[in-house]
Amino acid sequence: MYTDIHVNSSVGLTRWSSGIRTQQQHSRFILQHIVHLSVLEGGCVSSMGRAMLLQRWLGPTLLSAGHRSAGGRKQTPFTPKLKHVSLFRSPSSRHGMAEEAKKLAGYAAVDNHVQNNQVVGVGSGSTIVYAVDRLAERVRQEKLNIVCVPTSFQARQLILQHGLTLSDLDRHPELDVAIDGADEVDAALTLIKGGGGCLTQEKIVAGCAKHFIVIADFRKDSSVLGQQWKKGVPIEVIPMAYVPVSRTIAKRFGGEAVLRMAISKAGPVVTDNSNFILDWKFEHTHNWKEVNIAIKMIPGVVETGLFVGMAERVYFGMEDGNVGVRDPPVN
């Protein structure tokens, strides 16, 4: 896979070849260094990007008026023929592209579904950060009256940090729209959520909304669950029940339900509701509606990360800079 990148504008050439005598040699020397810099950046420099760098490094006078050779003869202006150079993209470049895709999806959802005088459910995770950025921007620019209901401690902090109006389901039990991310989305708009541990409050808020809109980057798009997301279905459980629940799930549905352990603390992850999380790594595709209901009936289970028949629309930020839209299939 390939992409175009922008070379950092602070990069400059500090050493010059003393053998350069003509503008053609000068430009070829610059182009070689631009290609070298693109390798360091892990991608490739587009034709437009190289032209901009040449303009900067050769100078406007040099490019527009020509220059004199060592013998004093004025040469005609030289315009280099720039060819597209394609190089393999590094993991860091792919990460940057994913972040841009998250931003595209978040902005699209807020622009298309948030209106004045609405109560908005604010989801959790890395993608929702961009949606809240855009929501706050619109509130400032358009003087919108928006009330926000969070799905987690993280969402609450985002709302407060952006100066948005914070509320809760006690005061606003019915929401106009809820916007949230997803760990994976299949062709039927069934979601796996809860990678960040907020699945229960996310599902409650989504269930209270007239419209539930999902935002994600291209990596979360799958034809079937488990195609992209390999960490399993999160299941929130009462702490004392995690062992019997994990055994029951494995026995009835196969696979393995593993207690999620914390990274920056000793012991397991503890949710905002003071519960534990099991990650069920299933072995094959199931009827997710039936499985979701069956797991929730196991004593000790609080909620699952399966969101079945809830999402009204999903916005995917794509690698090419576009936004893909998926609606539920028509039965």
KOLTORVO-771306 format. One line per 8 residues: number of its first residue (from 1); their letters; for each residue x, y, z of C-alpha. Coordinates in steps of 0.02 Angstrom, whole numbers, plus 32768, in hexadecimal, padded with zeros to 4 digits. Each point is the difference from the previous one (the first is absolute). Example, Ala and Ser with C-alpha at 12.3 -4.5 7.8 and 13.67 -1.06 7.14 Angstrom:
2
1> as> 8267,7F1F,8186 | 8045,80AC,7FDF
***
This chain:
331
1> mytdihvn> 8000,8000,8000 | 803B,80AE,7FD9 | 7FDB,80B1,8030 | 8039,80B4,7FEC | 804B,8059,8096 | 8034,80B0,802D | 80B5,8017,8031 | 8015,8065,80A0
9> ssvgltrw> 8012,80B7,7FCF | 808D,8016,807E | 806F,7F89,7F9F | 8083,805A,7F9A | 80A1,7FD7,7FA4 | 809A,803D,805E | 8087,7FBA,7F90 | 8013,8027,7F48
17> ssgirtqq> 806D,7FB2,7F7C | 808B,8074,7FC8 | 7FFC,7FAE,7F55 | 7F55,8044,7FD0 | 8013,807A,7F71 | 7F58,8004,7FA4 | 7F4D,800F,8039 | 7FDA,7F56,7FB7
25> qhsrfilq> 8086,7FB2,806D | 7FC3,8065,8093 | 7F4C,7FC4,7FEC | 8032,7F4B,7FE7 | 8067,800B,809F | 7F69,8042,805E | 7F8D,7F7B,7FB9 | 8076,7F76,8039
33> hivhlsvl> 7FF9,8046,80B0 | 7F44,800F,7FFC | 7FF0,7F48,7FD2 | 807C,7FD7,808B | 7F97,8063,807C | 7F63,7FA6,7FC8 | 8051,7F5A,802A | 8028,8040,80AE
41> eggcvssm> 7F4A,8036,8013 | 7FC6,7F50,7FD4 | 7F94,8031,7F6B | 8015,805E,7F5E | 7FFC,80B6,7FCE | 7F7B,802F,7F81 | 8028,8064,7F64 | 7FAE,8099,804B
49> gramllqr> 8061,7FE9,809F | 80A5,7FF5,7FA2 | 7FD7,809A,7F9C | 7FDE,8061,80A0 | 80A3,7FC6,804B | 805F,8032,7F63 | 7FAF,80AC,8005 | 8036,8013,80B4
57> wlgptlls> 80B1,7FC0,7FF2 | 802F,8046,7F54 | 7FAD,80A6,8023 | 7F7D,805F,7F9A | 8081,8065,7FA1 | 8062,7F67,7FCE | 7F68,7FA5,7FC0 | 7FAD,8092,7FA8
65> aghrsagg> 808C,8068,7FB7 | 8087,7F82,7FDC | 80B3,8017,8039 | 80AC,801B,7FB9 | 807E,7F76,7FEB | 80B5,800E,8036 | 8027,8050,7F58 | 7F7F,8089,8017
73> rkqtpftp> 7F86,7FC2,7F7A | 7F4B,800D,8035 | 7FA7,7F5A,7FF3 | 7F48,7FE4,7FDD | 7F94,7FD6,8094 | 7FFF,7F47,8025 | 7F62,7FA6,8034 | 8026,7F50,803A
81> klkhvslf> 7F90,7F74,7FC8 | 7FBE,7FB6,80A1 | 7FD0,7F4A,8001 | 7F99,7FAF,8087 | 806C,7F98,8074 | 7FA7,7F73,805B | 804F,7FB5,809B | 7FBE,7F89,8083
89> rspssrhg> 7FA5,8052,8091 | 8046,7FE8,80AF | 7F95,7FD1,8097 | 800F,80B2,8043 | 7FBD,8044,7F5C | 7F6D,7F86,8008 | 7FDC,8038,80B2 | 7FFC,80B5,7FC7
97> maeeakkl> 7F89,7FD2,7F75 | 7F8E,7FA6,807B | 7FFA,809A,806F | 7FD1,806C,7F6C | 7F79,7F81,7FD2 | 7FBA,8009,80B1 | 7FF7,80BD,7FF1 | 7FA5,7FF6,7F59
105> agyaavdn> 7F7E,7F89,8046 | 7FE6,8065,809F | 7FEA,80A3,7FA3 | 7F86,7FB2,7F83 | 7F92,7FB9,808A | 7FF7,80A4,8060 | 7FE0,8068,7F63 | 7F76,7F8E,7FC1
113> hvqnnqvv> 7FA4,7FD3,80A0 | 8013,8089,8082 | 7F89,8094,7FFC | 7FD6,8090,8074 | 7FA2,7FDE,80A1 | 802E,7F48,8008 | 8035,7F8A,808A | 8096,7F9D,7FC2
121> gvgsgsti> 8047,7F5F,8045 | 80BE,8005,7FFD | 8058,7F59,7FEC | 80AA,7FC6,8039 | 80A5,7FD2,7FAF | 8082,804D,7F8E | 7F8D,8029,7F6E | 7F81,805F,8068
129> vyavdrla> 8087,8080,802C | 7FF4,8046,7F4F | 7F42,8003,8005 | 8004,8066,80A1 | 8081,8075,7FB3 | 7F8A,8020,7F6F | 7F67,800F,8071 | 8056,8084,806B
137> ervrqekl> 8037,805C,7F63 | 7F4F,8006,7FBD | 7FB9,8036,80A8 | 8079,8094,8002 | 7FEC,8030,7F4A | 7F45,7FE6,7FEC | 7FCC,802A,80B3 | 7FA9,7F58,8011
145> nivcvpts> 7FA2,7FCE,809D | 803D,7F4E,801F | 7FF4,7F94,809C | 8078,7F6C,800D | 7FE8,7F5C,805D | 80A1,7F99,8016 | 8018,7F45,7FF6 | 809B,7FF9,806F
153> fqarqlil> 8078,8060,806D | 8067,8024,7F63 | 7F69,8046,7FA4 | 7FD3,806B,8097 | 80AE,804A,8004 | 7FFB,8025,7F44 | 7F5B,805C,8014 | 8042,8069,808F
161> qhgltlsd> 80A7,8024,7FAD | 7FA7,8046,7F67 | 7F8C,806C,8066 | 7F64,7FA3,7FC8 | 7F63,7FEF,8069 | 8007,7F60,8068 | 7F65,7FA1,8033 | 7FC9,7F4E,802A
169> ldrhpeld> 7F72,7F86,7FE4 | 7FA8,8038,80A0 | 7FE2,80AC,7FB5 | 7FFB,7FCC,7F49 | 7FC4,7F4B,7FF2 | 7FD9,8013,7F47 | 808A,8032,7F87 | 7FEF,8042,7F4F
177> vaidgade> 809D,7FAB,7FC2 | 8091,7F9C,8046 | 80A8,7FF8,7FA8 | 807E,7F7A,802D | 808F,7F9A,7FBA | 8011,7F44,7FE6 | 8087,7F7D,8006 | 7FB6,7FA5,7F6B
185> vdaaltli> 7F69,8010,7F8D | 7FBE,7F74,7F92 | 7F98,8008,7F61 | 7F5D,7FFF,8064 | 8039,808E,8072 | 8017,7F8C,8093 | 8086,804C,806E | 8084,7FC5,8079
193> kggggclt> 801C,8087,8082 | 8055,8006,80A8 | 80B8,7FFD,7FD3 | 8010,8096,8073 | 7F97,7FB0,8088 | 7F68,8073,7FF4 | 7F85,7F8A,7FAC | 7F74,8003,8081
201> qekivagc> 7FEC,80BD,800C | 801A,800E,7F43 | 7F70,7F87,7FE1 | 7F8F,8057,807D | 801C,80AB,7FAF | 7FED,7FB9,7F51 | 7F5D,7FAE,8033 | 7FBC,80A6,803F
209> akhfivia> 8024,805A,7F5B | 7F87,8017,7F70 | 8093,7FEC,7F89 | 80A0,7F9D,8022 | 808E,8032,7F8C | 80A7,7FA4,7FFB | 80A8,8044,7FC9 | 809A,7F99,7FD7
217> dfrkdssv> 809B,7FF9,7F93 | 801C,7F88,7F6F | 8053,7F7E,8070 | 7F5B,7FDB,805A | 7F9F,7FD0,7F64 | 7FE0,7F44,7FF0 | 7F89,7F91,7FA0 | 7FED,7F91,809B
225> lgqqwkkg> 802F,801B,80B5 | 80AC,7FBF,802C | 8049,8027,7F56 | 805F,809A,803D | 7FE6,8004,80BD | 805E,7F6F,8050 | 7FEB,802C,80B8 | 7F53,7FB4,8013
233> vpievipm> 7F59,803E,803F | 800B,8062,80A4 | 7F87,7FC7,8087 | 7FEB,8062,80A1 | 7FE5,7F91,8097 | 7FE8,800E,80BC | 80AD,7FDE,804B | 7FCD,7F69,8068
241> ayvpvsrt> 7FB4,7FAC,7F66 | 808E,800E,7F82 | 803A,7F4B,8013 | 7F56,7FAA,7FEF | 7FCD,8077,7F74 | 80A0,7FDF,7F9D | 7FE8,7F43,8014 | 7F4A,8008,7FCA
249> iakrfgge> 8026,8067,7F65 | 808C,7F8B,7FC9 | 7F93,7F67,801C | 7F66,8042,7FA6 | 804C,8066,7F72 | 80B3,7FC3,7FEE | 809C,8067,8000 | 804A,804C,809D
257> avlrmais> 7FC7,808D,8073 | 8098,804F,8050 | 8004,807C,8090 | 8047,80A5,7FBE | 8099,8033,8064 | 8036,80B4,801B | 80A1,8045,7FB8 | 8029,8090,8076
265> kagpvvtd> 7FBF,7FAE,809F | 800D,7F56,8051 | 7F6A,7F90,7FE6 | 7F6B,8009,7F8A | 7FB2,8092,7FA5 | 7F75,804E,8067 | 7F75,8059,7FA2 | 7FAE,80A6,802C
273> nsnfildw> 7F7A,7F93,8051 | 8080,7FA5,806E | 7FEE,7F5D,7F9E | 8077,7F8C,7FA3 | 800A,7FDF,7F45 | 800E,7F58,7FA8 | 803C,7FFF,7F4C | 7FAA,7F6F,7FA8
281> kfehthnw> 806C,7FC5,7F6F | 7F81,7FA2,7F98 | 8031,7F7C,7F81 | 7F7F,801A,7F77 | 7F72,8071,7FCA | 7F5F,7FF3,8063 | 7F50,8040,7FF8 | 8032,8099,8062
289> kevniaik> 7F51,8032,8033 | 7FE0,7F57,8050 | 80AC,7FF6,804F | 7FF2,80AF,8048 | 7F5B,7FD6,8055 | 8041,7F58,803F | 809E,8047,804D | 7FA0,808B,8056
297> mipgvvet> 7F93,7F7C,8052 | 8097,7FB1,8058 | 7FFD,8032,80B8 | 808A,807E,8023 | 8005,804C,7F52 | 7FDF,80BB,8000 | 800A,8023,7F44 | 8054,7FC8,7F60
305> glfvgmae> 8061,8061,7F7F | 7F8F,7FBF,7F75 | 7F95,808E,7FBB | 7F7F,7FA9,7F93 | 7F81,8063,7F9B | 802A,80A4,8058 | 806A,8065,7F85 | 7FA0,806A,7F85
313> rvyfgmed> 8097,8032,7F99 | 80BD,7FE9,8002 | 807E,807C,7FBC | 80A8,7FB7,7FCF | 8094,8073,7FE4 | 805B,7FB1,7F6C | 80B6,7FF6,7FCD | 7FE5,806D,7F65
321> gnvgvrdp> 7FBB,8091,8066 | 7F49,7FDD,7FDC | 7F77,7FCF,807A | 7FA1,7F5F,7FE3 | 7F4C,7FF1,803E | 7FAA,7F5D,802C | 7F49,7FEC,802A | 7FAC,7F62,8040
329> pvn> 7FD4,7F82,7F78 | 7F4E,8004,7FC1 | 7FA7,7F5D,802E
***
